[in-house]
């Protein structure tokens, strides 16, 4: 079971679906689903956050896509919406970080 994100013309995620595993039945499912829906489709990993796979697998596209996330083609990453104007994007994790250190 794999997950796929559909993107609008601005590379914003509009929907995430469960689909067939990549390469299953010899089909490129990103392309198949994208052609079927008339949208760009990108596979996303449910187990990836901040560039780390939580089950010791290979991280995929930095973060699991959700509606409203942006897909960055250069980074090949899904980036969540910026929560506050002052927050800074961590280029390694593609997650937003507060400019103020969180107290312990």
N, CA, C and O atoms as CSV, one atom per row, in Angstrom:
chain,resi,resn,atom,element,x,y,z
A,1,UNK,N,N,0.847,-1.163,0.000
A,1,UNK,CA,C,0.000,0.000,0.000
A,1,UNK,C,C,0.899,1.234,0.000
A,1,UNK,O,O,1.829,1.336,0.801
A,2,UNK,N,N,0.620,2.148,-0.885
A,2,UNK,CA,C,1.380,3.388,-1.001
A,2,UNK,C,C,0.409,4.562,-0.949
A,2,UNK,O,O,-0.796,4.398,-1.143
A,3,UNK,N,N,0.943,5.728,-0.689
A,3,UNK,CA,C,0.132,6.948,-0.642
A,3,UNK,C,C,0.604,7.883,-1.746
A,3,UNK,O,O,1.791,7.948,-2.066
A,4,UNK,N,N,-0.347,8.602,-2.317
A,4,UNK,CA,C,-0.063,9.516,-3.424
A,4,UNK,C,C,-0.749,10.848,-3.170
A,4,UNK,O,O,-1.883,10.902,-2.693
A,5,UNK,N,N,-0.034,11.932,-3.499
A,5,UNK,CA,C,-0.550,13.288,-3.324
A,5,UNK,C,C,-0.814,13.903,-4.692
A,5,UNK,O,O,0.016,13.803,-5.596
A,6,UNK,N,N,-1.968,14.537,-4.840
A,6,UNK,CA,C,-2.309,15.262,-6.057
A,6,UNK,C,C,-2.010,16.740,-5.845
A,6,UNK,O,O,-2.307,17.304,-4.792
A,7,UNK,N,N,-1.418,17.357,-6.866
A,7,UNK,CA,C,-0.991,18.754,-6.775
A,7,UNK,C,C,-1.777,19.620,-7.746
A,7,UNK,O,O,-2.110,19.187,-8.850
A,8,UNK,N,N,-2.072,20.850,-7.329
A,8,UNK,CA,C,-2.679,21.801,-8.258
A,8,UNK,C,C,-1.577,22.482,-9.069
A,8,UNK,O,O,-0.408,22.110,-8.961
A,9,UNK,N,N,-1.942,23.467,-9.871
A,9,UNK,CA,C,-0.971,24.140,-10.754
A,9,UNK,C,C,0.099,24.916,-9.992
A,9,UNK,O,O,1.117,25.293,-10.572
A,10,UNK,N,N,-0.117,25.159,-8.699
A,10,UNK,CA,C,0.868,25.865,-7.861
A,10,UNK,C,C,1.675,24.905,-6.979
A,10,UNK,O,O,2.366,25.335,-6.055
A,11,UNK,N,N,1.583,23.612,-7.270
A,11,UNK,CA,C,2.262,22.558,-6.501
A,11,UNK,C,C,1.786,22.462,-5.057
A,11,UNK,O,O,2.549,22.082,-4.169
A,12,UNK,N,N,0.525,22.805,-4.828
A,12,UNK,CA,C,-0.095,22.662,-3.513
A,12,UNK,C,C,-0.870,21.349,-3.499
A,12,UNK,O,O,-1.596,21.040,-4.443
A,13,UNK,N,N,-0.711,20.575,-2.418
A,13,UNK,CA,C,-1.405,19.293,-2.287
A,13,UNK,C,C,-2.900,19.549,-2.103
A,13,UNK,O,O,-3.312,20.286,-1.207
A,14,UNK,N,N,-3.707,18.922,-2.972
A,14,UNK,CA,C,-5.162,19.065,-2.899
A,14,UNK,C,C,-5.838,17.821,-2.337
A,14,UNK,O,O,-6.966,17.888,-1.848
A,15,UNK,N,N,-5.140,16.676,-2.407
A,15,UNK,CA,C,-5.719,15.422,-1.919
A,15,UNK,C,C,-4.600,14.387,-1.781
A,15,UNK,O,O,-3.626,14.406,-2.534
A,16,UNK,N,N,-4.753,13.489,-0.814
A,16,UNK,CA,C,-3.836,12.361,-0.641
A,16,UNK,C,C,-4.684,11.094,-0.641
A,16,UNK,O,O,-5.695,11.010,0.057
A,17,UNK,N,N,-4.257,10.104,-1.436
A,17,UNK,CA,C,-5.003,8.849,-1.535
A,17,UNK,C,C,-4.093,7.660,-1.231
A,17,UNK,O,O,-2.867,7.771,-1.255
A,18,UNK,N,N,-4.717,6.531,-0.948
A,18,UNK,CA,C,-4.014,5.262,-0.832
A,18,UNK,C,C,-4.105,4.597,-2.197
A,18,UNK,O,O,-5.169,4.576,-2.816
A,19,UNK,N,N,-2.984,4.054,-2.664
A,19,UNK,CA,C,-2.972,3.417,-3.973
A,19,UNK,C,C,-2.066,2.205,-3.991
A,19,UNK,O,O,-1.663,1.693,-2.946
A,20,UNK,N,N,-1.758,1.760,-5.177
A,20,UNK,CA,C,-0.907,0.589,-5.372
A,20,UNK,C,C,0.557,0.944,-5.121
A,20,UNK,O,O,0.964,2.095,-5.278
A,21,UNK,N,N,1.340,-0.061,-4.729
A,21,UNK,CA,C,2.768,0.132,-4.525
A,21,UNK,C,C,3.455,0.462,-5.832
A,21,UNK,O,O,3.093,-0.055,-6.889
A,22,UNK,N,N,4.444,1.325,-5.751
A,22,UNK,CA,C,5.204,1.730,-6.926
A,22,UNK,C,C,5.778,0.494,-7.617
A,22,UNK,O,O,6.386,-0.361,-6.972
A,23,UNK,N,N,5.582,0.408,-8.922
A,23,UNK,CA,C,6.095,-0.712,-9.703
A,23,UNK,C,C,5.196,-1.934,-9.707
A,23,UNK,O,O,5.422,-2.863,-10.482
A,24,UNK,N,N,4.174,-1.950,-8.849
A,24,UNK,CA,C,3.253,-3.081,-8.812
A,24,UNK,C,C,2.571,-3.210,-10.170
A,24,UNK,O,O,2.121,-2.220,-10.746
A,25,UNK,N,N,2.502,-4.411,-10.661
A,25,UNK,CA,C,1.904,-4.719,-11.968
A,25,UNK,C,C,2.687,-4.053,-13.109
A,25,UNK,O,O,2.181,-3.937,-14.225
A,26,UNK,N,N,3.918,-3.618,-12.825
A,26,UNK,CA,C,4.749,-3.014,-13.860
A,26,UNK,C,C,4.282,-1.647,-14.314
A,26,UNK,O,O,4.623,-1.202,-15.409
A,27,UNK,N,N,3.507,-0.981,-13.481
A,27,UNK,CA,C,2.931,0.323,-13.846
A,27,UNK,C,C,3.557,1.420,-12.994
A,27,UNK,O,O,3.797,1.228,-11.801
A,28,UNK,N,N,3.818,2.562,-13.606
A,28,UNK,CA,C,4.247,3.754,-12.878
A,28,UNK,C,C,2.969,4.394,-12.337
A,28,UNK,O,O,2.259,5.092,-13.060
A,29,UNK,N,N,2.688,4.149,-11.063
A,29,UNK,CA,C,1.412,4.586,-10.490
A,29,UNK,C,C,1.315,6.093,-10.332
A,29,UNK,O,O,0.216,6.639,-10.427
A,30,UNK,N,N,2.417,6.784,-10.095
A,30,UNK,CA,C,2.372,8.251,-10.061
A,30,UNK,C,C,1.808,8.768,-11.378
A,30,UNK,O,O,0.889,9.586,-11.398
A,31,UNK,N,N,2.367,8.285,-12.458
A,31,UNK,CA,C,1.937,8.724,-13.785
A,31,UNK,C,C,0.497,8.280,-14.068
A,31,UNK,O,O,-0.305,9.053,-14.591
A,32,UNK,N,N,0.180,7.039,-13.720
A,32,UNK,CA,C,-1.170,6.506,-13.969
A,32,UNK,C,C,-2.232,7.334,-13.248
A,32,UNK,O,O,-3.198,7.784,-13.863
A,33,UNK,N,N,-2.048,7.531,-11.941
A,33,UNK,CA,C,-3.037,8.302,-11.172
A,33,UNK,C,C,-3.097,9.750,-11.652
A,33,UNK,O,O,-4.177,10.334,-11.740
A,34,UNK,N,N,-1.938,10.328,-11.962
A,34,UNK,CA,C,-1.912,11.700,-12.464
A,34,UNK,C,C,-2.653,11.849,-13.774
A,34,UNK,O,O,-3.414,12.800,-13.954
A,35,UNK,N,N,-2.438,10.916,-14.698
A,35,UNK,CA,C,-3.143,10.950,-15.982
A,35,UNK,C,C,-4.645,10.760,-15.793
A,35,UNK,O,O,-5.445,11.421,-16.455
A,36,UNK,N,N,-5.025,9.863,-14.895
A,36,UNK,CA,C,-6.439,9.586,-14.642
A,36,UNK,C,C,-7.155,10.817,-14.106
A,36,UNK,O,O,-8.291,11.100,-14.486
A,37,UNK,N,N,-6.474,11.557,-13.209
A,37,UNK,CA,C,-7.094,12.722,-12.582
A,37,UNK,C,C,-6.803,14.029,-13.304
A,37,UNK,O,O,-7.447,15.041,-13.030
A,38,UNK,N,N,-5.841,14.021,-14.226
A,38,UNK,CA,C,-5.479,15.262,-14.896
A,38,UNK,C,C,-4.740,16.223,-13.983
A,38,UNK,O,O,-4.800,17.437,-14.174
A,39,UNK,N,N,-4.037,15.679,-12.984
A,39,UNK,CA,C,-3.241,16.483,-12.055
A,39,UNK,C,C,-1.877,15.823,-11.911
A,39,UNK,O,O,-1.721,14.635,-12.193
A,40,UNK,N,N,-0.904,16.588,-11.477
A,40,UNK,CA,C,0.384,16.008,-11.146
A,40,UNK,C,C,0.181,15.174,-9.881
A,40,UNK,O,O,-0.507,15.589,-8.949
A,41,UNK,N,N,0.794,13.992,-9.870
A,41,UNK,CA,C,0.671,13.087,-8.737
A,41,UNK,C,C,2.071,12.696,-8.278
A,41,UNK,O,O,2.925,12.353,-9.095
A,42,UNK,N,N,2.300,12.750,-6.976
A,42,UNK,CA,C,3.595,12.390,-6.399
A,42,UNK,C,C,3.371,11.416,-5.251
A,42,UNK,O,O,2.478,11.599,-4.424
A,43,UNK,N,N,4.202,10.375,-5.217
A,43,UNK,CA,C,4.125,9.420,-4.112
A,43,UNK,C,C,4.638,10.098,-2.846
A,43,UNK,O,O,5.525,10.949,-2.901
A,44,UNK,N,N,4.072,9.711,-1.709
A,44,UNK,CA,C,4.479,10.250,-0.426
A,44,UNK,C,C,4.580,9.107,0.575
A,44,UNK,O,O,3.881,8.103,0.438
A,45,UNK,N,N,5.428,9.246,1.563
A,45,UNK,CA,C,5.640,8.182,2.543
A,45,UNK,C,C,5.008,8.535,3.881
A,45,UNK,O,O,5.369,9.527,4.514
A,46,UNK,N,N,4.061,7.706,4.298
A,46,UNK,CA,C,3.367,7.879,5.567
A,46,UNK,C,C,4.343,7.843,6.745
A,46,UNK,O,O,4.074,8.430,7.792
A,47,UNK,N,N,5.450,7.171,6.578
A,47,UNK,CA,C,6.408,6.977,7.667
A,47,UNK,C,C,7.577,7.962,7.657
A,47,UNK,O,O,8.538,7.776,8.403
A,48,UNK,N,N,7.512,8.997,6.834
A,48,UNK,CA,C,8.618,9.955,6.749
A,48,UNK,C,C,8.197,11.308,7.316
A,48,UNK,O,O,7.150,11.856,6.972
A,49,UNK,N,N,9.058,11.826,8.202
A,49,UNK,CA,C,8.861,13.174,8.753
A,49,UNK,C,C,10.234,13.786,8.995
A,49,UNK,O,O,11.094,13.185,9.639
A,50,UNK,N,N,10.421,14.975,8.474
A,50,UNK,CA,C,11.683,15.683,8.675
A,50,UNK,C,C,12.874,14.975,8.049
A,50,UNK,O,O,14.008,15.119,8.507
A,51,UNK,N,N,12.609,14.212,7.002
A,51,UNK,CA,C,13.686,13.497,6.332
A,51,UNK,C,C,14.122,12.227,7.034
A,51,UNK,O,O,15.161,11.657,6.701
A,52,UNK,N,N,13.327,11.774,8.017
A,52,UNK,CA,C,13.641,10.548,8.759
A,52,UNK,C,C,12.472,9.581,8.617
A,52,UNK,O,O,11.313,9.957,8.796
A,53,UNK,N,N,12.792,8.334,8.292
A,53,UNK,CA,C,11.774,7.278,8.200
A,53,UNK,C,C,11.646,6.653,9.580
A,53,UNK,O,O,12.631,6.151,10.121
A,54,UNK,N,N,10.444,6.675,10.162
A,54,UNK,CA,C,10.277,6.230,11.543
A,54,UNK,C,C,10.323,4.715,11.728
A,54,UNK,O,O,10.251,4.231,12.858
A,55,UNK,N,N,10.441,3.966,10.643
A,55,UNK,CA,C,10.569,2.516,10.754
A,55,UNK,C,C,11.907,2.053,10.192
A,55,UNK,O,O,12.046,0.927,9.714
A,56,UNK,N,N,12.883,2.945,10.261
A,56,UNK,CA,C,14.247,2.679,9.813
A,56,UNK,C,C,14.345,2.342,8.328
A,56,UNK,O,O,15.307,1.709,7.892
A,57,UNK,N,N,13.353,2.766,7.557
A,57,UNK,CA,C,13.410,2.596,6.116
A,57,UNK,C,C,14.085,3.794,5.472
A,57,UNK,O,O,14.729,4.596,6.147
A,58,UNK,N,N,13.935,3.903,4.188
A,58,UNK,CA,C,14.518,5.014,3.450
A,58,UNK,C,C,13.540,6.190,3.458
A,58,UNK,O,O,12.401,6.038,3.017
A,59,UNK,N,N,13.964,7.368,3.952
A,59,UNK,CA,C,13.076,8.530,3.952
A,59,UNK,C,C,12.719,8.932,2.522
A,59,UNK,O,O,13.520,8.772,1.601
A,60,UNK,N,N,11.519,9.451,2.353
A,60,UNK,CA,C,11.005,9.745,1.023
A,60,UNK,C,C,10.349,11.115,0.998
A,60,UNK,O,O,9.362,11.338,1.698
A,61,UNK,N,N,10.874,12.023,0.212
A,61,UNK,CA,C,10.330,13.371,-0.002
A,61,UNK,C,C,10.134,14.161,1.289
A,61,UNK,O,O,9.183,14.929,1.430
A,62,UNK,N,N,11.053,13.955,2.220
A,62,UNK,CA,C,11.196,14.707,3.472
A,62,UNK,C,C,10.027,14.588,4.451
A,62,UNK,O,O,10.249,14.382,5.644
A,63,UNK,N,N,8.773,14.715,3.964
A,63,UNK,CA,C,7.605,14.695,4.848
A,63,UNK,C,C,6.416,14.042,4.148
A,63,UNK,O,O,6.266,14.127,2.929
A,64,UNK,N,N,5.582,13.392,4.945
A,64,UNK,CA,C,4.328,12.856,4.421
A,64,UNK,C,C,3.449,14.029,4.013
A,64,UNK,O,O,3.261,14.966,4.789
A,65,UNK,N,N,2.923,13.982,2.824
A,65,UNK,CA,C,2.114,15.090,2.298
A,65,UNK,C,C,0.751,15.159,2.988
A,65,UNK,O,O,0.165,14.138,3.346
A,66,UNK,N,N,0.277,16.352,3.159
A,66,UNK,CA,C,-1.074,16.620,3.650
A,66,UNK,C,C,-1.662,17.739,2.813
A,66,UNK,O,O,-0.931,18.494,2.172
A,67,UNK,N,N,-2.969,17.845,2.818
A,67,UNK,CA,C,-3.637,18.903,2.069
A,67,UNK,C,C,-3.081,20.256,2.524
A,67,UNK,O,O,-2.987,20.531,3.720
A,68,UNK,N,N,-2.718,21.088,1.557
A,68,UNK,CA,C,-2.177,22.408,1.839
A,68,UNK,C,C,-0.659,22.463,1.823
A,68,UNK,O,O,-0.085,23.551,1.760
A,69,UNK,N,N,0.007,21.308,1.879
A,69,UNK,CA,C,1.469,21.289,1.789
A,69,UNK,C,C,1.883,21.698,0.383
A,69,UNK,O,O,1.116,21.553,-0.569
A,70,UNK,N,N,3.101,22.209,0.264
A,70,UNK,CA,C,3.677,22.564,-1.030
A,70,UNK,C,C,4.694,21.504,-1.416
A,70,UNK,O,O,5.470,21.039,-0.581
A,71,UNK,N,N,4.682,21.125,-2.688
A,71,UNK,CA,C,5.715,20.236,-3.196
A,71,UNK,C,C,6.784,21.094,-3.846
A,71,UNK,O,O,6.503,21.854,-4.772
A,72,UNK,N,N,8.022,20.969,-3.355
A,72,UNK,CA,C,9.155,21.710,-3.900
A,72,UNK,C,C,9.926,20.777,-4.826
A,72,UNK,O,O,10.539,19.811,-4.372
A,73,UNK,N,N,9.892,21.069,-6.130
A,73,UNK,CA,C,10.540,20.212,-7.118
A,73,UNK,C,C,12.053,20.161,-6.931
A,73,UNK,O,O,12.660,19.102,-7.088
A,74,UNK,N,N,12.661,21.286,-6.600
A,74,UNK,CA,C,14.114,21.342,-6.438
A,74,UNK,C,C,14.571,20.462,-5.273
A,74,UNK,O,O,15.560,19.737,-5.387
A,75,UNK,N,N,13.855,20.529,-4.165
A,75,UNK,CA,C,14.199,19.743,-2.986
A,75,UNK,C,C,13.596,18.340,-3.040
A,75,UNK,O,O,13.967,17.480,-2.241
A,76,UNK,N,N,12.673,18.098,-3.972
A,76,UNK,CA,C,11.890,16.864,-4.047
A,76,UNK,C,C,11.305,16.562,-2.675
A,76,UNK,O,O,11.483,15.478,-2.120
A,77,UNK,N,N,10.590,17.574,-2.141
A,77,UNK,CA,C,10.099,17.493,-0.773
A,77,UNK,C,C,8.720,18.113,-0.629
A,77,UNK,O,O,8.364,19.053,-1.340
A,78,UNK,N,N,7.945,17.563,0.311
A,78,UNK,CA,C,6.682,18.166,0.713
A,78,UNK,C,C,6.955,19.045,1.926
A,78,UNK,O,O,7.579,18.611,2.894
A,79,UNK,N,N,6.477,20.293,1.861
A,79,UNK,CA,C,6.737,21.265,2.919
A,79,UNK,C,C,5.395,21.741,3.479
A,79,UNK,O,O,4.528,22.191,2.730
A,80,UNK,N,N,5.228,21.636,4.816
A,80,UNK,CA,C,3.971,22.096,5.413
A,80,UNK,C,C,3.801,23.605,5.275
A,80,UNK,O,O,4.740,24.327,4.938
A,81,UNK,N,N,2.585,24.060,5.544
A,81,UNK,CA,C,2.317,25.488,5.503
A,81,UNK,C,C,3.086,26.185,6.622
A,81,UNK,O,O,3.243,25.645,7.717
A,82,UNK,N,N,3.554,27.373,6.330
A,82,UNK,CA,C,4.303,28.157,7.313
A,82,UNK,C,C,3.340,28.594,8.419
A,82,UNK,O,O,2.356,29.279,8.140
A,83,UNK,N,N,3.610,28.206,9.678
A,83,UNK,CA,C,2.654,28.524,10.740
A,83,UNK,C,C,2.653,29.991,11.168
A,83,UNK,O,O,1.608,30.527,11.536
A,84,UNK,N,N,3.821,30.646,11.123
A,84,UNK,CA,C,3.946,32.052,11.507
A,84,UNK,C,C,4.955,32.716,10.583
A,84,UNK,O,O,5.895,32.069,10.123
A,85,UNK,N,N,4.770,33.990,10.309
A,85,UNK,CA,C,5.666,34.710,9.390
A,85,UNK,C,C,7.128,34.685,9.834
A,85,UNK,O,O,8.029,34.705,8.996
A,86,UNK,N,N,7.365,34.644,11.131
A,86,UNK,CA,C,8.733,34.707,11.634
A,86,UNK,C,C,9.465,33.353,11.582
A,86,UNK,O,O,10.681,33.308,11.766
A,87,UNK,N,N,8.749,32.267,11.336
A,87,UNK,CA,C,9.386,30.950,11.352
A,87,UNK,C,C,10.274,30.767,10.135
A,87,UNK,O,O,10.054,31.370,9.085
A,88,UNK,N,N,11.293,29.911,10.301
A,88,UNK,CA,C,12.319,29.713,9.280
A,88,UNK,C,C,12.306,28.255,8.825
A,88,UNK,O,O,12.198,27.335,9.636
A,89,UNK,N,N,12.417,28.068,7.514
A,89,UNK,CA,C,12.431,26.712,6.974
A,89,UNK,C,C,13.789,26.060,7.212
A,89,UNK,O,O,14.823,26.607,6.827
A,90,UNK,N,N,13.780,24.902,7.840
A,90,UNK,CA,C,14.992,24.103,7.985
A,90,UNK,C,C,15.203,23.391,6.655
A,90,UNK,O,O,14.394,22.548,6.266
A,91,UNK,N,N,16.268,23.719,5.968
A,91,UNK,CA,C,16.523,23.184,4.624
A,91,UNK,C,C,16.776,21.680,4.624
A,91,UNK,O,O,16.563,21.019,3.607
A,92,UNK,N,N,17.228,21.130,5.752
A,92,UNK,CA,C,17.491,19.693,5.832
A,92,UNK,C,C,16.221,18.883,6.072
A,92,UNK,O,O,16.032,17.829,5.465
A,93,UNK,N,N,15.354,19.369,6.952
A,93,UNK,CA,C,14.144,18.620,7.301
A,93,UNK,C,C,12.925,19.062,6.501
A,93,UNK,O,O,11.932,18.339,6.416
A,94,UNK,N,N,13.009,20.255,5.917
A,94,UNK,CA,C,11.864,20.881,5.236
A,94,UNK,C,C,10.683,21.055,6.184
A,94,UNK,O,O,9.526,20.917,5.788
A,95,UNK,N,N,10.993,21.359,7.440
A,95,UNK,CA,C,9.996,21.705,8.451
A,95,UNK,C,C,10.289,23.118,8.936
A,95,UNK,O,O,11.432,23.572,8.905
A,96,UNK,N,N,9.248,23.802,9.383
A,96,UNK,CA,C,9.388,25.174,9.871
A,96,UNK,C,C,9.826,25.153,11.327
A,96,UNK,O,O,9.359,24.331,12.116
A,97,UNK,N,N,10.731,26.069,11.676
A,97,UNK,CA,C,11.238,26.158,13.037
A,97,UNK,C,C,11.050,27.566,13.578
A,97,UNK,O,O,11.184,28.560,12.864
A,98,UNK,N,N,10.739,27.612,14.847
A,98,UNK,CA,C,10.583,28.888,15.530
A,98,UNK,C,C,11.938,29.591,15.628
A,98,UNK,O,O,12.963,28.936,15.818
A,99,UNK,N,N,11.949,30.917,15.498
A,99,UNK,CA,C,13.214,31.650,15.654
A,99,UNK,C,C,13.628,31.741,17.130
A,99,UNK,O,O,14.743,32.164,17.435
A,100,UNK,N,N,12.746,31.351,18.029
A,100,UNK,CA,C,13.017,31.380,19.459
A,100,UNK,C,C,13.127,29.943,19.959
A,100,UNK,O,O,12.274,29.107,19.658
A,101,UNK,N,N,14.167,29.663,20.714
A,101,UNK,CA,C,14.364,28.317,21.261
A,101,UNK,C,C,13.278,28.010,22.280
A,101,UNK,O,O,12.976,28.828,23.149
A,102,UNK,N,N,12.702,26.837,22.163
A,102,UNK,CA,C,11.636,26.412,23.078
A,102,UNK,C,C,12.229,26.117,24.467
A,102,UNK,O,O,13.189,25.354,24.574
A,103,UNK,N,N,11.661,26.718,25.538
A,103,UNK,CA,C,12.178,26.456,26.877
A,103,UNK,C,C,11.891,25.003,27.300
A,103,UNK,O,O,10.895,24.399,26.900
A,104,UNK,N,N,12.790,24.482,28.111
A,104,UNK,CA,C,12.636,23.082,28.550
A,104,UNK,C,C,11.804,22.973,29.786
A,104,UNK,O,O,11.578,21.870,30.284
